[in-house]
């Protein structure tokens, strides 16, 4: 049976709580940043392909790319929300 770790003497409660949260979910902040950055990139790509579709230029080539960008944005939103729920 594993013993629950105790707070080292001289460490503040706030710092100990942050360290324990990092142990339970390592790199959570980094993952959320990556989800946000990839989602923003997908949104920019979707806007570009949408304008190309609305202009009527190469619609058959732009439509699958537009849908792919929307899928990427949806996936990143899902992963970000999933990560935020696991607190």
N, C-alpha and C positions, 0 to 999 in steps of 0.2 A: 504494500500500500504506500503510495507516494505521499510524502508530507507536503502540506501547503507551505510555500516559501513565506518567510517572514521579512518584514521591512528591516533593512539594515539600519543601525543606529546612526543618527545624524542626517538621514535623508528625509526630505519633506514628503508629506502625504501626496501632494500633487504630482511630484516627480515620480514617486513610486507607482501611482495610478497610471501615469502615461507609459512608463516602462512595462507595466503588466499588460496594458492594452496593446502595446507593440509586440509583446511576446505572443499574445493570443491571435493577432492578425498582422503578421509582418508585412511591411511595405504597402499598407492600405492606402496611405496618402499618395504614394507613387502610382499605384494602380488607378486611383480615382483621377489623378492628373492625366494619365495616359488615355483613359476613357474619354475625358473631356477634350483633349487635344485631337484624338482621332475622330470624335464626333463632330468637332468644329471643322475639321478638314473635310469630312463627308458632307457637311452642310454647305460649305463653300463649293465643293464639286457639284452638288445637286443644283445649286443656284446657276452655276455656269451651264450645265447641261439643260436646265429648264429654259434658260434664255436662248440657247441654241435651238431647242425644240420650238419655242414660240416664234423664233425668226424663220422657221421652216427650213433650216439648213441641215442636211444629212439627218433627217428625223429618224430613219431606221437604224442608224448607227448610234445616235445619241440617246434614244429611248432606253435600250438595255443598260447603258451606263448610268443614266439618271435613276433607274430603278435600283441598280446596285448601290449607288450612293445613298438612296433612301433606306435601303436595307442596312447599310453600315451605321447610319445615324440611329436607326431603331435599335440595333444590337447594342450600341454604345450606351444609349439611354437605359436599356434593360439592365446591362451589366452595372452601370453606375447606381441605379436604384437598388439592385440586388446587394451591391457592396455596402450601400448606406443602411440597409435594413439589418445587416449582420453586426450590429453594435454590441 
